[in-house]
Amino acid sequence: MKAAYTFEAAFRLPTEGVAADPNRFETTLRLFAPAPGVEPGPERIDWLFFRDRLWHGEVGDEAPLRRVASDWLGVEVVSLSFSELRADEEYLDALRAEIERDLSRFNAESVDEVLHQYLGSSVHVVDAEAV
C-alpha cells in the first residue's frame, strides 16, 4: 500500500558570496503518504494532509507549505503547486474506508464528495512500484 502527494516545486540556491546561473531550478517533489487512519509518527506529514493543505486539487495556502518544504529540502522553495495524489488501489481503498468512518470531520456527505472537495480530479491510481 503506497501513495505520494506530488508537487511541482521551484527552488532557489543560496548564492551568498558566489554566483550561480541559473540559481532557480524546478523539480517534482513527492511526499509519501502514511497509511490512512494511522496516528502521526515520524513521517513528514500525517494521513490528513489532503484535508489540511489542499482544496479542490490546489494548495490551500501556499506560503506556509513552501516554508515547510524549504526546511525539508534545505533550499528556498519559491513556488509549489499540487499535481496529484499517486496511489495504488489498496491505498485508495484504505483512504476511502477511513474517510467513511467519520465523514463529519470533512463536512461532507459522501466519500466521493470529500475526495473531490480536497483533491479535485487529481487522484491517479497506479501500481505500487509507480508511486
MARTOR-614117 format. One record per residue (C-alpha): residue in three letters; z, x, y. Coordinates in nm, 4 decimals. Example, Ala and Ser with C-alpha at 12.3 -4.5 7.8 and 13.67 -1.06 7.14 Angstrom:
BEGIN
[node "ALA" [0.7800 1.2300 -0.4500]]
[node "SER" [0.7140 1.3670 -0.1060]]
END
This chain:
BEGIN
[node "MET" [0.0000 0.0000 0.0000]]
[node "LYS" [-0.1202 0.1656 0.3198]]
[node "ALA" [-0.2025 0.0747 0.6777]]
[node "ALA" [-0.2543 0.2524 1.0087]]
[node "TYR" [-0.2901 0.1410 1.3675]]
[node "THR" [-0.5962 0.3167 1.5062]]
[node "PHE" [-0.6350 0.4055 1.8737]]
[node "GLU" [-0.8908 0.5826 2.0863]]
[node "ALA" [-0.6965 0.8344 2.2925]]
[node "ALA" [-0.7879 1.0759 2.5681]]
[node "PHE" [-0.5585 1.3631 2.6430]]
[node "ARG" [-0.5426 1.6457 2.8897]]
[node "LEU" [-0.4457 2.0006 2.8031]]
[node "PRO" [-0.1763 2.1630 3.0115]]
[node "THR" [-0.3549 2.4226 3.2251]]
[node "GLU" [-0.0808 2.5789 3.4330]]
[node "GLY" [-0.1840 2.9356 3.5084]]
[node "VAL" [-0.5136 2.9097 3.3180]]
[node "ALA" [-0.8409 2.7253 3.3475]]
[node "ALA" [-0.9889 2.5120 3.0721]]
[node "ASP" [-1.3229 2.3395 3.0948]]
[node "PRO" [-1.3157 2.0709 2.9796]]
[node "ASN" [-0.9431 2.0062 2.9942]]
[node "ARG" [-0.9771 1.6437 2.8798]]
[node "PHE" [-1.0554 1.5520 2.5204]]
[node "GLU" [-1.0966 1.2304 2.3249]]
[node "THR" [-0.9720 1.1697 1.9743]]
[node "THR" [-0.8822 0.8991 1.7269]]
[node "LEU" [-0.5077 0.8563 1.6791]]
[node "ARG" [-0.3755 0.6854 1.3652]]
[node "LEU" [-0.0158 0.5636 1.3473]]
[node "PHE" [0.0745 0.4990 0.9858]]
[node "ALA" [0.2484 0.1654 0.9482]]
[node "PRO" [0.5683 0.1329 0.7477]]
[node "ALA" [0.5923 -0.1375 0.4822]]
[node "PRO" [0.6349 -0.4891 0.6227]]
[node "GLY" [0.9964 -0.6027 0.6418]]
[node "VAL" [1.1448 -0.2572 0.5963]]
[node "GLU" [1.4127 -0.1730 0.8499]]
[node "PRO" [1.3225 0.1077 1.0902]]
[node "GLY" [1.3642 0.4526 0.9432]]
[node "PRO" [1.2303 0.7974 1.0254]]
[node "GLU" [0.8806 0.6603 1.0955]]
[node "ARG" [0.7483 0.6821 1.4493]]
[node "ILE" [0.7023 0.3038 1.4555]]
[node "ASP" [0.8556 0.0064 1.2777]]
[node "TRP" [0.6743 -0.2716 1.0926]]
[node "LEU" [0.6851 -0.4994 1.4005]]
[node "PHE" [0.4864 -0.2517 1.6104]]
[node "PHE" [0.1974 -0.5007 1.6386]]
[node "ARG" [0.4297 -0.7681 1.7794]]
[node "ASP" [0.5993 -0.5365 2.0261]]
[node "ARG" [0.2958 -0.3409 2.1531]]
[node "LEU" [-0.0231 -0.5439 2.1071]]
[node "TRP" [-0.1629 -0.8705 2.2406]]
[node "HIS" [-0.4992 -1.0159 2.1324]]
[node "GLY" [-0.6092 -0.6781 1.9986]]
[node "GLU" [-0.5229 -0.4842 2.3147]]
[node "VAL" [-0.2294 -0.2637 2.4098]]
[node "GLY" [0.0095 -0.4938 2.5927]]
[node "ASP" [0.1476 -0.2304 2.8303]]
[node "GLU" [-0.0424 0.0966 2.8067]]
[node "ALA" [0.1779 0.3221 3.0239]]
[node "PRO" [0.4916 0.3245 2.8028]]
[node "LEU" [0.2843 0.3694 2.4873]]
[node "ARG" [0.0896 0.6553 2.6499]]
[node "ARG" [0.4207 0.8276 2.7324]]
[node "VAL" [0.5408 0.7931 2.3728]]
[node "ALA" [0.2067 0.9172 2.2377]]
[node "SER" [0.2254 1.2127 2.4787]]
[node "ASP" [0.5632 1.3059 2.3306]]
[node "TRP" [0.4294 1.2733 1.9745]]
[node "LEU" [0.1246 1.4892 2.0461]]
[node "GLY" [0.2777 1.7363 2.2902]]
[node "VAL" [-0.0032 1.6810 2.5433]]
[node "GLU" [-0.0575 1.4383 2.8304]]
[node "VAL" [-0.2258 1.1257 2.6959]]
[node "VAL" [-0.4263 0.9823 2.9861]]
[node "SER" [-0.5729 0.6764 2.8136]]
[node "LEU" [-0.5018 0.4850 2.4980]]
[node "SER" [-0.6843 0.1822 2.3625]]
[node "PHE" [-0.6245 -0.0028 2.0382]]
[node "SER" [-0.9171 -0.0080 1.7961]]
[node "GLU" [-0.7954 -0.1721 1.4773]]
[node "LEU" [-0.5345 -0.2104 1.2090]]
[node "ARG" [-0.6835 -0.0458 0.8999]]
[node "ALA" [-0.5038 -0.1775 0.5935]]
[node "ASP" [-0.5574 -0.2101 0.2251]]
[node "GLU" [-0.5427 -0.5571 0.0702]]
[node "GLU" [-0.1923 -0.5002 -0.0700]]
[node "TYR" [-0.0535 -0.4125 0.2743]]
[node "LEU" [-0.2200 -0.7113 0.4395]]
[node "ASP" [-0.0804 -0.9450 0.1707]]
[node "ALA" [0.2688 -0.7997 0.2223]]
[node "LEU" [0.2344 -0.8305 0.6007]]
[node "ARG" [0.1272 -1.1936 0.5730]]
[node "ALA" [0.4192 -1.2706 0.3386]]
[node "GLU" [0.6732 -1.1055 0.5687]]
[node "ILE" [0.5387 -1.2846 0.8764]]
[node "GLU" [0.5542 -1.6161 0.6898]]
[node "ARG" [0.9226 -1.5600 0.6024]]
[node "ASP" [1.0165 -1.6158 0.9682]]
[node "LEU" [0.7379 -1.7497 1.1887]]
[node "SER" [0.9886 -1.8287 1.4656]]
[node "ARG" [1.0193 -1.4612 1.5596]]
[node "PHE" [0.6489 -1.4697 1.6500]]
[node "ASN" [0.6478 -1.8011 1.8367]]
[node "ALA" [0.3637 -1.9280 1.6195]]
[node "GLU" [0.2981 -2.1995 1.3640]]
[node "SER" [0.0948 -2.0030 1.1089]]
[node "VAL" [0.0390 -1.6514 0.9828]]
[node "ASP" [-0.3223 -1.6616 1.0978]]
[node "GLU" [-0.2072 -1.7568 1.4474]]
[node "VAL" [0.0323 -1.4580 1.4509]]
[node "LEU" [-0.2354 -1.2148 1.3398]]
[node "HIS" [-0.4806 -1.3489 1.5969]]
[node "GLN" [-0.2225 -1.3511 1.8798]]
[node "TYR" [-0.1329 -0.9877 1.8344]]
[node "LEU" [-0.4241 -0.8195 1.6577]]
[node "GLY" [-0.7136 -1.0367 1.7706]]
[node "SER" [-1.0005 -0.9770 1.5318]]
[node "SER" [-0.9094 -0.6098 1.4937]]
[node "VAL" [-0.7987 -0.6067 1.1286]]
[node "HIS" [-1.0149 -0.4002 0.8964]]
[node "VAL" [-0.9422 -0.4257 0.5235]]
[node "VAL" [-1.0326 -0.1037 0.3435]]
[node "ASP" [-0.9473 0.0822 0.0242]]
[node "ALA" [-0.6149 0.2676 0.0435]]
[node "GLU" [-0.7988 0.6019 0.0486]]
[node "ALA" [-0.9848 0.4967 0.3658]]
[node "VAL" [-0.6694 0.4196 0.5635]]
END
